[in-house]
């Protein structure tokens, strides 16, 4: 799934600061990451369910169309 452009800052100096600070105390960045991942998974699940519904509707339409053609062929 396309997430678009990342809104986070990716800086090696900031990463080094984080690693040092996280050894001294818990900064709860992991909780933010977990929230982000949970919302991403929920969005993926939502899109998957919508795609499944569209697929089921398409299959029903195709089955009805095939059945109608079969009936026409058997009548001829």
Buried (B, 14 or more C-beta within 10 A) or exposed (E): EEEEEEEEEEEEEEEEEEEEEEEEEEEEEEEEEEEEEEEEEEEEEEEEEEEEEEEEEEEEEEEEEEEEEEEEEEEE
